């Protein structure tokens, strides 16, 4: 199986999983075995009855893996090795170092401001129309910000497109 066909299968599976999340009826695509006789290893083999879960939090699910390589304990060594092999540019290596040290990276300029403003405006409009209700969730007594809403992209097309 070529790398391109694997990527296609991953995209198909992700689309199917998203459809199921959105309540659509399309079935999830299954992955074929890449080599005859190759063993399939699943990361989370423990079944979870999601119908019994009231709040979807990580403690309700089994540990799974493998971790992404930037989250491994030897990530800094791996970054330097990949930089030395030419797999990363110096700029990419710096991004990876920041991720490994901080657990996130802000990709400034990745999305143009007009797209972000349009998505945020659509989100605020849906809130104003009452289609999304934000529960109060104040961090402090003088916190002016409203609470959060889980998965707003399911209600706001512009956020879904942005994602």
C-alpha positions as a printed Julia matrix, in Angstrom:
163×3 Matrix{Float64}:
   0.0     0.0    0.0
   1.44    3.36  -0.95
   1.73    6.32   1.39
  -0.87    8.18  -0.73
  -3.42    5.37  -0.43
  -2.89    5.22   3.34
  -3.47    8.98   3.56
  -6.63    8.54   1.52
  -7.88    5.83   3.88
  -7.15    8.06   6.86
  -9.14   10.9    5.26
 -12.02    8.49   4.48
 -12.06    7.18   8.05
 -11.9    10.67   9.53
 -14.81   11.78   7.35
 -16.83    8.72   8.35
 -16.09    9.27  12.04
 -17.09   12.93  11.7
 -20.34   11.89  10.01
 -21.14    9.59  12.92
 -20.36   12.4   15.38
 -22.79   14.64  13.5
 -25.48   11.95  13.62
 -25.23   11.0    9.96
 -25.67    7.37   9.02
 -22.63    6.74   6.8
 -20.56    3.8    8.03
 -17.0     4.08   9.21
 -14.5     2.87   6.62
 -12.31    0.03   7.86
  -8.56   -0.09   7.31
  -7.21   -2.98   5.25
  -4.14   -4.84   6.46
  -1.18   -3.19   4.73
   0.79   -6.42   4.23
  -0.57   -9.94   3.95
  -0.3   -11.56   7.35
   0.6    -8.3    9.13
  -0.78   -8.03  12.63
  -3.12   -5.12  13.31
  -2.34   -3.44  16.62
  -5.05   -1.23  18.04
  -4.16    1.42  20.59
  -7.38    1.35  22.57
  -8.67   -2.22  22.68
 -10.86   -1.69  25.73
 -14.49   -1.14  24.66
 -16.27    1.88  26.11
 -20.06    2.08  26.38
 -20.47    5.77  25.57
 -24.21    5.54  26.2
 -23.46    5.37  29.93
 -21.13    8.38  29.99
 -22.81   11.6   31.11
 -19.76   13.84  30.76
 -17.1    13.09  28.16
 -13.86   13.49  30.1
 -10.54   11.72  29.62
 -10.85    9.74  32.86
 -13.86    7.89  31.37
 -11.71    6.41  28.6
  -8.78    3.97  28.61
  -5.23    5.11  28.05
  -4.26    4.88  24.41
  -1.25    5.55  22.33
   1.22    5.8   20.88
   2.0     9.38  21.8
   2.93   11.78  19.01
   6.7    11.95  18.73
   6.84   15.54  20.02
   5.19   14.38  23.25
   7.73   11.63  23.95
  10.25   12.09  26.79
  13.15   12.19  24.3
  11.48   14.72  21.97
  14.38   17.19  22.16
  16.83   14.49  21.05
  14.49   13.47  18.23
  14.19   17.11  17.09
  17.98   17.47  16.93
  18.34   14.13  15.14
  15.71   15.08  12.53
  17.31   18.5   12.12
  20.68   16.81  11.51
  19.15   14.46   8.94
  17.6    17.39   7.09
  14.03   16.28   7.87
  13.4    19.61   9.65
  14.47   23.11   8.75
  15.91   25.25  11.55
  12.58   27.13  11.71
  10.61   23.88  11.99
  12.99   22.64  14.67
  12.39   25.8   16.68
   8.62   25.29  16.42
   9.04   21.68  17.54
  11.21   22.72  20.5
   8.58   25.23  21.6
   5.89   22.51  21.35
   7.98   19.99  23.28
   8.69   22.52  26.05
   5.24   24.13  26.29
   2.73   21.65  24.84
   1.41   24.07  22.22
   2.52   26.29  19.38
   0.84   29.44  18.09
   1.0    29.48  14.3
   0.68   33.23  13.79
  -0.67   34.2   10.4
  -1.87   30.68   9.57
  -5.42   31.99   9.14
  -6.13   35.46   7.79
  -7.79   37.87  10.26
 -10.88   38.41   8.07
 -11.69   34.68   8.17
 -11.29   34.62  11.95
 -13.43   37.75  12.37
 -16.18   36.29  10.15
 -16.22   33.01  12.11
 -16.28   34.83  15.45
 -19.04   37.15  14.23
 -21.13   34.15  13.15
 -20.56   32.53  16.56
 -21.65   35.69  18.39
 -24.72   35.96  16.12
 -25.79   32.4   16.94
 -25.4    33.19  20.65
 -27.45   36.39  20.25
 -30.18   34.43  18.42
 -30.34   31.95  21.32
 -29.27   28.93  19.26
 -26.31   28.51  21.62
 -26.6    29.2   25.33
 -23.44   29.82  27.28
 -23.67   28.78  30.9
 -22.08   31.2   33.37
 -18.59   30.03  34.16
 -16.72   32.82  35.87
 -13.05   32.36  36.66
 -13.28   35.19  39.22
 -16.04   37.4   40.58
 -15.17   40.21  38.15
 -14.78   37.95  35.06
 -16.83   39.57  32.23
 -16.54   36.59  29.89
 -19.34   34.08  29.36
 -18.9    30.33  29.71
 -17.97   27.87  27.0
 -20.02   25.83  24.58
 -18.81   22.36  23.58
 -18.36   21.83  19.84
 -19.74   25.14  18.53
 -18.59   24.11  15.04
 -21.58   21.76  14.96
 -23.89   24.81  15.13
 -21.84   27.45  13.31
 -20.88   26.64   9.72
 -18.11   29.28   9.61
 -16.39   27.69  12.62
 -16.72   24.27  11.01
 -15.17   25.6    7.81
 -12.38   27.26   9.78
 -11.55   23.99  11.51
